[in-house]
């Protein structure tokens, strides 16, 4: 790993600061992220907080086929590479809450993935209410040696919205987790969803401003997808939820990005659940939507941080 600070890496002129450009700034090359399922589950499904999970969520929609074998994370990684180690790569703990385990169980997973040759980073997808000092103590020995990111599912900065989608935590839980991570200098990537029930452009922009105010280092943007078998699918069929149209999405993303600092790393611009699990919306190919976002921003002279700068 480069001895340059990841969050101070230089980045080229851009419409937005992509994850790929950030990683090239840190390592000088593109890197593969390998999603794995640590098997920790979710407190919003096992009865600790709730039993039905978030209204939009089906855990299988986040897990690649090779990670559904029931094997441990290290074996999943080898399956992803078909038994051949590809170097270097970043491990991504995905599905459920990647820190929802005892400190010992979490430590075993972290140690096992870092023992694999070529494993130079770890991105951990989790809930804000599953981050505490014991989690960060496990990660502490790797600070400065490996690239570490905590990815926290926020979805919206509105407690009303979080309650409606059944998140089981409030915005304050995110603020607490973000504060703990900042003390350890572990960067945070906030997951947000555009087009959640009851939210319009104003609420989405408010979420962007919230992330800016709390100096979040990264953002992963999703659009609301209606996954088969979820509670939100029932609302969709009853006409209570209407997903975004892909033609309006570029303008929404552009406006969202304007309110983020130009240093914020954009890990993702849209969702990509498997087609066989998706009820709606049926959008064009992912690459086409991303290009439409870039085209829209170019036409309107927009860029990440445009309105953030105006507030300084």
C-alpha positions in Angstrom: 0.0 0.0 0.0 1.2 3.5 -0.8 2.4 5.6 2.1 0.4 8.5 0.8 -2.7 9.4 2.8 -5.7 8.0 0.9 -7.9 11.0 1.7 -5.2 13.5 0.5 -4.5 11.8 -2.8 -4.5 14.1 -5.8 -7.4 13.7 -8.3 -7.7 14.8 -11.8 -10.3 17.3 -13.2 -13.7 15.5 -13.1 -17.4 15.9 -13.0 -17.3 13.9 -9.8 -14.7 12.0 -7.8 -15.1 8.4 -8.6 -14.0 5.5 -6.5 -11.8 4.2 -9.4 -9.9 7.6 -9.6 -9.5 7.6 -5.8 -8.0 4.1 -5.9 -5.7 5.0 -8.7 -4.5 7.9 -6.6 -3.8 5.7 -3.7 -2.4 2.6 -5.4 -1.5 3.8 -8.9 -3.8 1.2 -10.5 -7.3 -0.1 -10.7 -8.3 -2.7 -8.1 -10.9 -5.4 -7.9 -13.4 -5.4 -5.0 -14.4 -8.9 -4.0 -17.8 -9.0 -2.1 -18.2 -11.7 0.5 -20.8 -12.6 3.0 -19.4 -12.8 6.6 -22.6 -14.6 7.7 -23.3 -12.3 10.6 -26.9 -11.6 9.8 -28.8 -8.5 10.7 -30.4 -7.2 14.0 -33.4 -6.0 12.1 -34.2 -9.6 11.0 -33.2 -11.8 14.0 -35.5 -10.1 16.5 -33.0 -7.9 18.2 -34.5 -4.9 16.6 -37.1 -6.3 14.3 -37.9 -9.5 12.3 -38.9 -8.2 8.8 -35.9 -6.1 7.9 -35.9 -2.9 6.0 -38.9 -2.6 3.6 -36.7 -2.4 0.5 -34.2 -5.1 1.4 -33.6 -8.7 0.3 -30.1 -9.8 1.5 -29.6 -12.1 -1.5 -29.8 -9.1 -3.9 -26.5 -8.0 -2.4 -24.7 -11.3 -2.6 -22.9 -12.7 -5.7 -23.5 -16.4 -6.5 -20.1 -17.6 -5.2 -20.8 -16.1 -1.8 -24.0 -18.0 -1.3 -22.2 -21.3 -0.6 -22.2 -21.1 3.1 -18.4 -21.1 3.1 -16.3 -18.7 5.2 -15.2 -15.4 3.7 -11.7 -16.6 2.8 -13.0 -19.6 0.9 -15.5 -17.3 -0.9 -12.7 -15.2 -2.0 -10.8 -18.2 -3.5 -14.1 -19.2 -5.2 -14.4 -15.7 -6.7 -10.9 -16.2 -8.2 -11.7 -19.8 -9.3 -8.8 -20.9 -7.0 -6.3 -18.5 -8.5 -5.2 -15.5 -6.4 -5.5 -12.3 -8.3 -3.4 -9.5 -6.8 -4.0 -7.0 -5.4 -7.6 -6.8 -4.4 -10.0 -5.3 -1.8 -12.4 -7.4 0.3 -15.9 -6.1 0.7 -18.0 -7.5 3.6 -21.4 -7.3 2.2 -24.9 -8.6 3.1 -26.4 -8.2 6.5 -24.3 -6.1 8.9 -20.6 -6.7 8.5 -19.8 -5.9 12.1 -22.8 -7.6 13.7 -20.8 -10.2 15.6 -18.8 -10.7 18.8 -15.4 -9.0 18.8 -13.7 -12.4 18.5 -15.9 -13.5 15.6 -15.4 -10.2 13.8 -11.6 -10.4 14.4 -11.4 -14.0 13.0 -13.1 -12.8 9.8 -10.8 -9.8 9.5 -7.7 -11.8 10.1 -8.7 -14.6 7.7 -9.2 -12.2 4.8 -6.0 -10.3 5.4 -4.0 -13.6 5.5 -4.8 -14.1 1.8 -1.9 -12.9 -0.4 -2.9 -9.7 -2.3 -5.6 -8.6 0.2 -4.7 -5.0 0.6 -7.9 -3.4 1.8 -11.2 -4.1 3.5 -14.5 -2.2 3.0 -17.1 -3.2 5.6 -20.8 -2.7 4.9 -22.8 -2.4 8.1 -25.4 -0.5 10.0 -24.7 2.6 12.1 -26.1 0.9 15.2 -23.6 -2.0 14.8 -20.5 0.1 15.2 -18.9 0.7 18.6 -15.4 0.8 20.2 -15.0 -3.0 20.2 -15.4 -3.0 16.4 -12.9 -0.3 15.9 -10.5 -2.0 18.3 -10.4 -5.0 16.0 -9.6 -2.7 13.0 -7.1 -0.5 14.9 -4.0 -2.8 14.3 -4.5 -2.4 10.5 -4.7 1.4 10.3 -1.9 2.7 8.1 -1.1 -0.9 6.9 -4.3 -1.7 5.0 -6.9 0.5 3.3 -10.0 0.5 5.6 -13.4 1.9 5.0 -16.6 1.6 7.0 -19.7 1.7 4.8 -22.7 2.8 6.8 -26.3 2.4 5.6 -27.9 5.7 6.3 -30.4 5.8 3.3 -31.8 9.2 4.3 -31.1 12.0 6.7 -34.9 12.1 7.6 -36.0 10.2 10.7 -39.5 10.2 9.2 -38.2 8.3 6.2 -36.1 5.9 8.2 -39.2 5.0 10.3 -41.3 4.5 7.2 -38.9 2.1 5.6 -38.3 0.2 8.9 -34.6 0.9 9.4 -34.8 0.4 13.1 -32.3 3.2 13.9 -32.4 7.0 13.7 -30.1 9.6 12.2 -28.4 10.1 15.5 -27.1 6.5 15.3 -25.2 7.4 12.1 -23.8 10.6 13.7 -22.5 8.6 16.7 -20.9 5.9 14.5 -19.4 8.6 12.2 -17.9 10.3 15.2 -16.3 7.1 16.6 -14.8 6.4 13.2 -13.5 9.9 12.8 -11.6 9.6 16.1 -9.8 6.6 14.7 -9.3 8.2 11.3 -11.3 5.5 9.6 -13.1 6.9 6.5 -16.9 6.5 6.2 -18.9 5.8 3.1 -22.6 6.6 3.6 -25.1 4.6 1.6 -28.1 6.6 0.5 -31.2 5.9 -1.6 -32.7 8.4 -4.0 -36.5 8.0 -4.5 -37.5 6.7 -1.2 -41.3 6.8 -0.3 -42.4 10.3 0.7 -39.2 12.0 -0.4 -38.9 14.6 -3.2 -36.0 16.6 -4.5 -35.8 18.7 -1.3 -35.4 15.8 1.0 -32.7 14.2 -1.2 -30.8 17.5 -1.3 -31.1 17.7 2.5 -29.4 14.3 2.8 -26.5 15.6 0.6 -26.2 18.7 2.8 -26.2 16.5 5.9 -23.4 14.3 4.6 -21.4 17.5 3.7 -21.9 19.0 7.2 -20.7 15.8 8.8 -17.6 15.6 6.6 -18.4 12.1 5.3 -15.5 10.9 3.2 -17.5 8.8 0.7 -21.0 8.3 -0.6 -22.6 5.4 -2.3 -25.7 6.5 -4.2 -28.5 4.0 -5.0 -31.9 4.5 -6.7 -34.8 2.8 -5.1 -35.3 -0.7 -6.6 -38.4 -2.8 -6.0 -37.0 -6.2 -5.1 -39.3 -9.3 -5.4 -40.6 -10.5 -2.1 -39.9 -7.3 -0.1 -42.5 -5.4 1.8 -42.0 -2.4 -0.5 -43.0 -4.6 -3.4 -46.4 -4.9 -1.8 -46.6 -1.1 -1.5 -45.6 -0.8 -5.1 -48.4 -3.2 -6.3 -50.9 -1.2 -4.2 -49.7 2.0 -6.0 -48.2 3.5 -2.8 -44.7 3.6 -4.1 -43.5 4.9 -7.5 -39.9 4.3 -8.5 -37.9 7.0 -10.2 -37.8 7.1 -14.0 -34.4 6.8 -15.5 -35.0 10.0 -17.5 -35.2 12.1 -14.4 -32.5 10.4 -12.5 -29.5 12.2 -14.1 -30.8 15.6 -12.9 -31.4 14.3 -9.4 -27.9 12.8 -9.1 -26.4 16.0 -10.5 -28.2 18.1 -8.0 -27.1 15.8 -5.2 -23.5 15.9 -6.2 -23.5 19.7 -6.3 -23.9 19.8 -2.5 -21.1 17.4 -1.7 -17.5 18.6 -1.2 -15.3 17.8 -4.3 -13.1 15.6 -2.1 -15.9 13.2 -1.3 -15.4 9.9 -3.0 -18.4 8.7 -5.0 -18.4 4.9 -4.6 -21.5 4.3 -6.7 -24.1 6.2 -8.7 -27.0 3.7 -9.0 -28.2 0.3 -7.8 -27.7 -2.9 -9.7 -29.8 -5.7 -8.3 -30.0 -8.9 -10.4 -32.6 -8.7 -13.1 -34.3 -11.9 -12.0 -34.9 -10.4 -8.5 -36.1 -7.0 -9.8 -39.8 -6.0 -10.1 -39.2 -2.3 -11.0 -37.9 -0.1 -12.4 -36.5 -1.6 -15.5 -33.8 0.7 -16.6 -31.3 0.7 -19.5 -27.9 -0.9 -19.0 -25.9 0.5 -16.1 -23.2 2.0 -18.2 -25.8 3.9 -20.3 -27.3 5.4 -17.2 -23.9 6.5 -15.9 -23.1 8.0 -19.2 -26.5 9.9 -19.2 -25.5 11.3 -15.8 -22.2 12.5 -17.1 -23.8 13.9 -20.2 -26.4 15.8 -18.2 -23.7 17.3 -15.9 -21.6 18.3 -18.9 -24.5 20.0 -20.6 -25.5 22.0 -17.6 -22.0 22.9 -16.6 -22.4 21.0 -13.3 -19.8 19.3 -11.1 -19.5 17.8 -7.6 -19.2 20.6 -5.1 -20.6 23.4 -7.2 -23.2 24.5 -4.6 -21.0 23.4 -1.7 -18.5 26.0 -2.8 -21.2 28.6 -2.9 -21.9 28.1 0.8 -18.3 28.7 1.8 
